[in-house]
Amino acid sequence: MSFRGINTTVIQIRRQVFTEVARMAYANVKGEQANHLMRKIPYTIIPGEEGKLRKDIFLERAIVEERVRLAMGLPTRRMDEHNSVVSGLEDASIADKYYDPPLVNVIKFACNRCPEKLVKVSDLCQGCLAHPCMEVCPKKAITWESGRSTIDQDKCIKCGRCVTVCPYNAIVKTERPCAAACGMGAIHSDELGRAEIDYSKCVSCGQCLVNCPFGAIADKGQIYQLIQGFNRGDRIYALVAPAFINQFPSLASTGKLKAALKAIGFCDVVEVAIGADLCTVDEAHDFLEEVPEKLDFMATSCCPAWSMMAKNAFPGLAKNISMTMTPMVFTARMMKQADPEARMCFIGPCAAKKLEASRRTVRSDVDFVLTFEELAGIIEAKDLDLDSLEVDPAEMDLCYASAAGRGFAQSGGVAKAVADKIKEWRPDMEVKIASAQGLADCKKLLMLAKAGKYNGYLLEGMGCPGGCIGGAGTIADPVRTAAVLNKYVKDAEFTDPEQSAFMSNIHMLKDDPNFEV
């Protein structure tokens, strides 16, 4: 399980890093002044003279230094050579910098060297007469020694049968938390037992970084670059994913969230659900044209982690993944047609969106990507008095979008929206759908599809448990978010599309035959 919704020490430090990086960026200093502020951050986050977290204050500050570098988009430093924490800062101090791979990184000296997989008999063993653990072990790896069960690790295949039959729950099966969260099998141990990522398998979903209880994994950010854009006067739009619901308790209303985003530097705010509506129409057209005449089935394209996994692990099925752009790209392209000189910042729940935005075909549309957690750090850095934020009554809503578009944030929402749109056009047609959440289950879904079990289906995959509301960049408990999101989706059914003149123009633009995406 992940720690979303629980304010752990790891999350507190991560948030402090985002806040201090944002404060440094807002200070708008260069050269040695910038170097001084960056060197100071670890001492601000880890004050005093004695270690309270890892019992070594120097180690903890060194780890914070690496987290600061990653939050600024800089690479981690090699452990076997000297390199200043501020190295590369000048290159990062521009508003036009994209991510350099890899996106997700292991901070090696923060890793606890957790065992990859281990089945172990604990002190709870009662030495029972039945010893069912011995009886069910297929490799006879369990023996009776000194009045209790003992497991021969060389014979054990970690099947877990002994775990399930022990009447005292005395046998435990443990796994490296980051590896257990990775549905791609991309994490293994290096020669020193530390976590290592196989980037040929990694799809940057970020589940490893939110499941590591030692905070040893982090992704790169663009906080520093975005605020550099604010400082030089760029007109930057905030494109907010509908999964924002329930992420910011102090900004419960959409009007208040919009006021806060404008206060930190954005010129205006648009909800990406508008792009989801476009995506729905496009994928519905694709399905009607392709299935079953040209393709046995079609899979949605909205989740970049799912799409990348499908194309990498099942290259023969790449043609079955819809070529439709994601809601993020649809929204950004629409906004750039409406305001060509502006820049776009996607704010959402997803680490993989950062990777998507860095692709050559998307770079000209999406200039920055922030997670909700990074945005929370920026808001805190700006020292806004959220209770006294003035909300313009004319701007209470982010934009007009359908209930189906807002429903993209939850597992099953994309496929349902597309199926409902097809039903609207073809009332006599039944669209069979199947969905999966979490990359491990997504792989199982595609294995069955490859075997012909889902011919004629529309398949939806979401890389994170629960869908976007469980993404690595979220803050709140996904279960609670799902309940709040359902109300937000229902509210969309009663929204007036004419309440925002600007968004009304956007809707006219998307219906313009000359509008190219």
C-alpha positions as CSV (number, residue, x, y, z in Angstrom):
1,M,0.0,0.0,0.0
2,S,1.0,3.6,-0.5
3,F,1.1,6.5,2.1
4,R,-1.3,8.9,0.4
5,G,-3.6,10.4,3.0
6,I,-1.1,9.7,5.8
7,N,1.2,12.6,6.7
8,T,4.4,10.6,7.2
9,T,7.8,12.1,7.8
10,V,8.8,11.1,4.2
11,I,5.9,13.2,2.8
12,Q,6.7,16.1,5.2
13,I,10.3,16.3,3.9
14,R,9.2,15.9,0.3
15,R,6.8,18.8,0.7
16,Q,9.4,20.9,2.5
17,V,11.8,20.4,-0.4
18,F,9.2,21.5,-2.9
19,T,8.4,24.6,-0.8
20,E,12.0,25.7,-0.3
21,V,12.8,25.2,-4.0
22,A,9.8,27.4,-4.8
23,R,10.9,30.0,-2.3
24,M,14.4,30.1,-3.9
25,A,12.9,30.5,-7.3
26,Y,10.6,33.3,-6.2
27,A,13.6,35.1,-4.7
28,N,14.7,35.5,-8.3
29,V,18.5,35.7,-7.7
30,K,21.3,34.4,-9.8
31,G,25.0,33.5,-9.4
32,E,26.5,33.2,-6.0
33,Q,23.3,34.4,-4.3
34,A,21.4,31.5,-5.9
35,N,24.2,29.1,-4.9
36,H,24.0,30.3,-1.3
37,L,20.2,29.8,-1.1
38,M,20.5,26.3,-2.6
39,R,23.2,25.3,-0.1
40,K,21.1,26.6,2.7
41,I,18.0,24.5,2.0
42,P,19.2,21.3,3.7
43,Y,19.9,23.2,6.9
44,T,16.4,24.8,6.8
45,I,14.7,21.4,6.4
46,I,17.1,19.5,8.8
47,P,18.0,22.0,11.5
48,G,20.1,21.5,14.6
49,E,23.2,19.5,15.5
50,E,21.8,16.0,16.1
51,G,20.2,13.6,13.8
52,K,16.6,12.7,14.7
53,L,15.5,10.7,11.6
54,R,18.4,8.5,10.7
55,K,20.6,9.3,13.7
56,D,23.1,10.9,11.3
57,I,22.3,14.5,10.5
58,F,25.0,14.7,7.8
59,L,23.5,11.7,5.9
60,E,20.0,13.2,6.2
61,R,21.1,16.5,4.8
62,A,23.0,14.8,2.0
63,I,19.8,13.0,1.1
64,V,17.8,16.3,1.2
65,E,20.5,17.8,-1.1
66,E,19.7,15.1,-3.7
67,R,16.0,15.6,-3.4
68,V,16.5,19.3,-3.9
69,R,18.5,18.7,-7.1
70,L,15.9,16.3,-8.4
71,A,13.1,18.8,-7.6
72,M,15.0,21.4,-9.7
73,G,15.3,18.9,-12.6
74,L,19.0,18.3,-12.0
75,P,20.6,14.7,-12.0
76,T,21.7,12.9,-8.9
77,R,25.4,13.0,-8.2
78,R,27.8,10.1,-8.3
79,M,28.8,8.8,-4.9
80,D,32.4,8.0,-5.9
81,E,33.4,11.5,-6.9
82,H,33.2,15.0,-5.5
83,N,30.6,17.2,-7.0
84,S,29.0,20.3,-5.4
85,V,25.3,20.4,-4.7
86,V,25.0,23.5,-6.8
87,S,26.7,22.0,-9.9
88,G,24.4,22.5,-12.9
89,L,22.3,25.1,-11.2
90,E,23.0,27.7,-13.9
91,D,21.7,25.3,-16.6
92,A,18.5,24.7,-14.5
93,S,17.9,28.4,-14.0
94,I,16.0,28.8,-17.3
95,A,12.3,28.6,-17.9
96,D,12.7,26.6,-21.1
97,K,14.4,23.5,-19.7
98,Y,12.8,20.1,-20.2
99,Y,13.4,16.9,-18.3
100,D,16.6,15.0,-18.8
101,P,16.2,11.2,-18.5
102,P,15.9,9.3,-16.3
103,L,12.8,10.9,-14.7
104,V,12.5,8.5,-11.7
105,N,15.7,8.1,-9.6
106,V,17.0,6.1,-6.7
107,I,19.0,8.1,-4.2
108,K,21.4,5.2,-3.4
109,F,22.6,6.2,0.0
110,A,19.0,6.7,1.2
111,C,18.1,3.1,0.3
112,N,17.7,0.7,3.2
113,R,18.8,-2.3,1.1
114,C,15.5,-4.1,1.7
115,P,15.5,-7.8,0.7
116,E,13.9,-8.4,-2.6
117,K,11.6,-11.3,-1.4
118,L,11.7,-13.2,1.8
119,V,9.5,-15.8,3.6
120,K,10.5,-16.0,7.3
121,V,9.3,-17.7,10.4
122,S,8.8,-15.1,13.2
123,D,8.9,-15.5,17.0
124,L,5.2,-16.1,17.0
125,C,5.7,-19.7,15.9
126,Q,4.1,-22.0,18.6
127,G,5.7,-25.2,17.4
128,C,2.3,-26.8,16.8
129,L,1.9,-30.5,16.3
130,A,0.0,-30.1,13.0
131,H,2.9,-28.1,11.3
132,P,0.8,-27.5,8.2
133,C,3.5,-25.2,6.9
134,M,5.8,-28.3,6.4
135,E,3.0,-30.3,4.7
136,V,2.1,-27.7,2.1
137,C,5.6,-26.7,1.1
138,P,6.2,-27.9,-2.5
139,K,10.0,-27.8,-2.1
140,K,10.3,-29.3,1.4
141,A,12.1,-26.2,2.4
142,I,10.6,-26.2,5.9
143,T,12.0,-28.4,8.6
144,W,11.5,-28.8,12.4
145,E,14.4,-27.6,14.5
146,S,14.6,-26.8,18.2
147,G,10.8,-26.9,18.6
148,R,9.9,-24.5,15.8
149,S,9.7,-24.4,12.0
150,T,12.7,-23.2,10.0
151,I,12.9,-22.3,6.3
152,D,15.8,-23.1,4.1
153,Q,16.1,-20.0,2.0
154,D,18.1,-21.8,-0.7
155,K,15.1,-24.1,-1.3
156,C,12.3,-21.7,-0.7
157,I,10.6,-20.4,-3.9
158,K,8.6,-17.7,-2.0
159,C,5.2,-19.2,-3.1
160,G,3.6,-18.2,0.2
161,R,1.6,-21.3,0.8
162,C,3.1,-21.7,4.3
163,V,2.0,-18.1,5.1
164,T,-1.6,-18.8,4.3
165,V,-1.9,-22.0,6.3
166,C,-0.1,-21.0,9.5
167,P,-2.8,-20.8,12.3
168,Y,-0.8,-18.2,14.2
169,N,0.2,-16.0,11.4
170,A,3.7,-16.7,12.4
171,I,5.2,-16.8,8.9
172,V,5.6,-13.6,7.0
173,K,6.3,-12.9,3.4
174,T,8.1,-9.6,2.8
175,E,9.2,-7.9,-0.4
176,R,11.0,-4.7,-1.1
177,P,8.1,-2.1,-1.0
178,C,9.2,-0.3,-4.2
179,A,9.5,-3.5,-6.1
180,A,6.1,-4.8,-4.8
181,A,4.5,-1.5,-6.1
182,C,6.1,-1.8,-9.5
183,G,3.8,-3.6,-11.9
184,M,6.6,-3.8,-14.5
185,G,9.1,-5.8,-12.6
186,A,11.6,-2.9,-13.2
187,I,13.2,-2.8,-9.8
188,H,15.9,-5.1,-8.6
189,S,19.0,-5.0,-6.3
190,D,22.4,-3.7,-7.4
191,E,25.6,-5.4,-6.3
192,L,25.4,-3.7,-2.9
193,G,21.7,-4.6,-2.3
194,R,20.4,-1.2,-3.1
195,A,17.3,-0.6,-5.3
196,E,18.1,-0.2,-9.0
197,I,15.7,0.6,-11.8
198,D,15.7,-1.1,-15.1
199,Y,14.8,1.8,-17.4
200,S,14.1,-0.5,-20.3
201,K,11.1,-1.7,-18.3
202,C,10.2,1.4,-16.3
203,V,7.2,3.5,-17.5
204,S,7.6,6.3,-14.9
205,C,4.3,5.6,-13.2
206,G,5.9,6.7,-9.9
207,Q,4.3,4.1,-7.7
208,C,7.8,3.1,-6.4
209,L,8.5,6.6,-5.1
210,V,5.3,6.8,-3.1
211,N,5.7,3.3,-1.7
212,C,9.3,3.6,-0.5
213,P,9.1,4.2,3.3
214,F,12.7,5.6,3.3
215,G,12.1,8.3,0.7
216,A,14.9,6.9,-1.4
217,I,13.2,7.3,-4.7
218,A,12.2,10.7,-6.3
219,D,11.3,12.1,-9.7
220,K,12.5,15.2,-11.3
221,G,10.5,18.4,-11.2
222,Q,10.0,21.7,-13.0
223,I,9.1,23.9,-10.0
224,Y,12.2,26.1,-10.4
225,Q,11.7,26.5,-14.2
226,L,8.0,27.3,-14.0
227,I,8.6,30.1,-11.5
228,Q,11.5,31.4,-13.6
229,G,8.8,31.8,-16.3
230,F,6.6,33.8,-13.8
231,N,9.6,36.0,-12.9
232,R,10.2,37.0,-16.5
233,G,6.6,37.8,-17.1
234,D,5.5,34.8,-19.2
235,R,1.8,34.3,-19.7
236,I,1.3,30.8,-18.4
237,Y,-2.0,28.9,-18.2
238,A,-2.7,26.3,-15.5
239,L,-4.3,23.2,-17.1
240,V,-5.7,21.3,-14.1
241,A,-6.6,17.6,-14.2
242,P,-10.1,16.8,-12.8
243,A,-8.4,14.5,-10.2
244,F,-7.6,17.7,-8.3
245,I,-10.8,17.2,-6.3
246,N,-10.1,16.5,-2.6
247,Q,-6.4,17.2,-3.0
248,F,-6.4,20.7,-1.3
249,P,-8.7,20.9,1.7
250,S,-8.0,24.6,2.2
251,L,-9.1,25.2,-1.4
252,A,-12.2,23.1,-1.4
253,S,-14.1,25.2,-4.0
254,T,-13.0,25.5,-7.6
255,G,-13.3,29.2,-7.3
256,K,-10.8,29.3,-4.4
257,L,-8.4,27.0,-6.3
258,K,-8.5,29.3,-9.3
259,A,-7.9,32.4,-7.1
260,A,-4.8,30.6,-5.5
261,L,-3.4,29.6,-8.9
262,K,-3.7,33.2,-10.2
263,A,-2.1,34.5,-7.0
264,I,1.0,32.3,-7.5
265,G,1.5,33.6,-11.0
266,F,-0.8,31.8,-13.5
267,C,-2.7,34.1,-15.9
268,D,-5.8,31.8,-16.0
269,V,-6.9,28.3,-15.2
270,V,-8.6,25.6,-17.3
271,E,-9.8,22.2,-16.4
272,V,-8.4,19.4,-18.5
273,A,-11.8,17.7,-18.5
274,I,-12.5,19.9,-21.6
275,G,-9.7,17.9,-23.4
276,A,-11.2,14.7,-22.1
277,D,-14.4,15.5,-23.9
278,L,-12.5,15.9,-27.1
279,C,-10.7,12.6,-26.4
280,T,-14.0,10.9,-25.9
281,V,-15.3,11.9,-29.3
282,D,-12.0,11.0,-31.1
283,E,-11.8,7.5,-29.5
284,A,-15.4,6.8,-30.2
285,H,-14.8,7.6,-33.9
286,D,-11.7,5.4,-33.8
287,F,-13.6,2.5,-32.3
288,L,-16.4,2.6,-34.8
289,E,-13.9,2.8,-37.7
290,E,-11.5,0.1,-36.5
291,V,-13.4,-2.6,-34.5
292,P,-13.9,-5.3,-35.6
293,E,-13.2,-4.7,-39.3
294,K,-9.5,-3.7,-38.9
295,L,-8.7,-4.5,-35.3
296,D,-9.9,-7.3,-32.9
297,F,-10.2,-4.8,-30.1
298,M,-9.2,-1.2,-29.2
299,A,-7.5,0.1,-26.1
300,T,-7.7,3.7,-24.8
301,S,-4.6,6.0,-24.9
302,C,-5.2,8.4,-22.0
303,C,-2.8,7.0,-19.4
304,P,0.8,7.3,-20.6
305,A,2.1,4.6,-18.3
306,W,-0.5,2.1,-19.6
307,S,0.2,3.1,-23.2
308,M,3.9,2.8,-22.8
309,M,3.6,-0.5,-21.0
310,A,1.4,-1.9,-23.7
311,K,3.7,-0.9,-26.5
312,N,6.8,-2.1,-24.8
313,A,5.6,-5.4,-23.3
314,F,3.2,-6.3,-26.2
315,P,4.7,-4.7,-29.3
316,G,2.4,-6.8,-31.5
317,L,-0.6,-5.0,-30.0
318,A,0.8,-1.5,-30.5
319,K,-1.7,-1.0,-33.4
320,N,-4.6,-1.7,-31.0
321,I,-3.7,1.3,-28.8
322,S,-5.8,4.3,-29.9
323,M,-3.7,7.0,-31.5
324,T,-5.9,9.7,-29.9
325,M,-4.1,12.3,-28.0
326,T,-4.4,12.5,-24.2
327,P,-6.7,15.1,-22.6
328,M,-3.6,17.0,-21.5
329,V,-2.4,17.4,-25.1
330,F,-5.8,18.2,-26.5
331,T,-6.4,20.9,-23.9
332,A,-2.9,22.4,-24.4
333,R,-3.3,22.5,-28.2
334,M,-6.7,24.1,-27.9
335,M,-5.4,26.8,-25.6
336,K,-2.4,27.5,-27.8
337,Q,-4.6,28.0,-30.8
338,A,-6.7,30.5,-28.7
339,D,-3.6,32.2,-27.3
340,P,-0.5,31.4,-29.4
341,E,2.0,33.3,-27.3
342,A,1.1,31.7,-24.0
343,R,2.7,28.8,-22.3
344,M,1.0,25.8,-20.8
345,C,1.5,24.1,-17.4
346,F,-0.3,20.8,-16.8
347,I,-1.1,20.2,-13.1
348,G,-2.1,16.7,-12.3
349,P,-1.7,13.5,-10.3
350,C,0.8,11.8,-12.6
351,A,4.6,11.3,-12.8
352,A,4.3,9.7,-16.2
353,K,2.8,12.9,-17.6
354,K,6.2,14.5,-17.1
355,L,7.7,11.9,-19.4
356,E,4.9,12.4,-21.9
357,A,5.4,16.2,-22.0
358,S,9.1,15.7,-22.7
359,R,8.4,13.8,-26.0
360,R,9.4,15.6,-29.1
361,T,5.8,15.6,-30.5
362,V,4.4,17.1,-27.3
363,R,7.1,19.6,-26.2
364,S,5.6,22.5,-28.3
365,D,2.3,22.1,-26.6
366,V,3.0,21.4,-22.9
367,D,5.8,23.5,-21.4
368,F,5.6,22.5,-17.8
369,V,4.2,19.6,-15.7
370,L,3.5,19.8,-12.0
371,T,2.1,17.2,-9.6
372,F,-0.5,18.2,-7.1
373,E,2.0,17.7,-4.4
374,E,4.5,20.0,-6.1
375,L,1.7,22.6,-6.5
376,A,1.0,22.4,-2.7
377,G,4.6,23.2,-2.1
378,I,4.5,26.3,-4.3
379,I,1.3,27.5,-2.7
380,E,3.0,27.2,0.7
381,A,6.1,29.0,-0.5
382,K,4.0,31.9,-1.6
383,D,2.7,32.3,2.0
384,L,-0.9,32.9,0.8
385,D,-3.6,33.5,3.4
386,L,-6.0,31.0,1.9
387,D,-8.8,31.9,4.3
388,S,-8.9,35.5,3.0
389,L,-8.5,34.7,-0.7
390,E,-11.0,36.8,-2.7
391,V,-13.0,34.7,-5.2
392,D,-14.5,36.4,-8.2
393,P,-18.2,35.3,-8.3
394,A,-17.9,35.2,-12.2
395,E,-15.1,32.6,-11.9
396,M,-16.4,30.1,-9.5
397,D,-15.9,27.2,-12.0
398,L,-12.8,26.3,-13.9
399,C,-14.6,25.6,-17.1
400,Y,-17.5,23.9,-18.7
401,A,-16.9,20.2,-19.2
402,S,-19.2,17.2,-19.3
403,A,-19.7,14.8,-16.4
404,A,-18.0,12.1,-18.5
405,G,-14.9,14.3,-19.0
406,R,-14.5,14.8,-15.3
407,G,-15.1,11.0,-14.8
408,F,-11.8,10.3,-16.7
409,A,-10.1,10.7,-13.3
410,Q,-11.3,7.4,-12.0
411,S,-10.7,3.9,-13.2
412,G,-13.4,2.8,-15.7
413,G,-14.3,6.4,-16.5
414,V,-12.6,6.7,-19.9
415,A,-14.1,3.5,-21.3
416,K,-17.6,4.4,-20.0
417,A,-17.4,7.9,-21.6
418,V,-16.4,6.4,-25.0
419,A,-19.0,3.6,-24.8
420,D,-21.8,6.2,-23.8
421,K,-20.8,8.4,-26.7
422,I,-21.0,5.5,-29.2
423,K,-24.4,4.6,-27.7
424,E,-25.5,8.2,-28.3
425,W,-24.6,7.9,-32.0
426,R,-25.6,4.3,-32.5
427,P,-28.4,3.4,-30.0
428,D,-28.6,-0.1,-31.4
429,M,-25.0,-0.9,-30.8
430,E,-23.7,-2.5,-27.6
431,V,-20.0,-1.8,-26.7
432,K,-18.4,-4.3,-24.5
433,I,-15.8,-2.8,-22.2
434,A,-13.2,-4.2,-19.8
435,S,-10.8,-2.2,-17.6
436,A,-7.9,-2.7,-15.3
437,Q,-6.1,-0.5,-12.7
438,G,-2.5,-0.9,-11.7
439,L,0.1,-2.1,-14.2
440,A,0.3,-5.7,-13.0
441,D,-3.4,-6.1,-13.7
442,C,-3.1,-4.1,-16.9
443,K,-0.6,-6.7,-18.2
444,K,-3.0,-9.5,-17.4
445,L,-5.7,-7.7,-19.3
446,L,-3.6,-7.5,-22.4
447,M,-2.4,-11.1,-22.1
448,L,-6.1,-12.1,-22.2
449,A,-6.7,-9.8,-25.1
450,K,-3.8,-11.2,-27.0
451,A,-5.3,-14.7,-26.5
452,G,-8.5,-13.5,-28.1
453,K,-10.6,-13.3,-24.9
454,Y,-11.6,-9.6,-25.6
455,N,-12.3,-9.5,-29.3
456,G,-14.7,-6.7,-30.1
457,Y,-14.0,-5.0,-26.7
458,L,-12.9,-1.5,-25.8
459,L,-10.2,-1.9,-23.2
460,E,-9.1,0.7,-20.6
461,G,-5.9,0.6,-18.6
462,M,-4.9,2.9,-15.8
463,G,-1.4,2.6,-14.4
464,C,-2.3,3.6,-10.9
465,P,-4.6,1.9,-8.4
466,G,-8.0,3.6,-8.6
467,G,-7.0,5.5,-11.7
468,C,-5.7,9.0,-11.8
469,I,-7.0,9.7,-8.3
470,G,-4.4,7.2,-7.0
471,G,-1.5,8.7,-9.0
472,A,2.0,9.2,-7.6
473,G,1.5,13.0,-7.5
474,T,-1.7,13.0,-5.4
475,I,-1.9,14.0,-1.8
476,A,-5.2,12.6,-0.5
477,D,-6.6,9.2,0.2
478,P,-7.8,7.8,-3.2
479,V,-10.9,6.2,-1.5
480,R,-12.1,9.5,-0.1
481,T,-11.2,11.2,-3.3
482,A,-13.4,8.8,-5.3
483,A,-16.4,9.7,-3.2
484,V,-15.9,13.5,-3.6
485,L,-15.2,13.0,-7.3
486,N,-18.5,11.3,-7.9
487,K,-20.3,14.3,-6.5
488,Y,-18.1,16.6,-8.7
489,V,-19.0,14.5,-11.7
490,K,-22.7,14.8,-10.9
491,D,-22.5,18.5,-10.5
492,A,-21.2,18.8,-14.1
493,E,-24.7,17.8,-15.3
494,F,-26.1,21.1,-14.1
495,T,-23.3,23.4,-15.1
496,D,-24.1,26.3,-17.5
497,P,-21.9,26.2,-20.6
498,E,-22.3,29.9,-21.2
499,Q,-21.1,31.0,-17.7
500,S,-17.5,31.6,-19.1
501,A,-17.2,33.6,-22.2
502,F,-13.6,32.5,-22.7
503,M,-14.5,28.8,-22.4
504,S,-17.5,29.3,-24.7
505,N,-15.0,30.5,-27.3
506,I,-12.9,27.4,-26.7
507,H,-15.9,25.2,-27.4
508,M,-16.5,27.1,-30.6
509,L,-12.9,26.6,-31.5
510,K,-13.0,22.8,-31.1
511,D,-16.0,22.6,-33.4
512,D,-14.3,24.7,-36.0
513,P,-13.4,22.5,-39.0
514,N,-10.1,24.5,-39.4
515,F,-9.0,23.6,-35.9
516,E,-6.2,21.1,-36.3
517,V,-5.0,18.8,-33.5
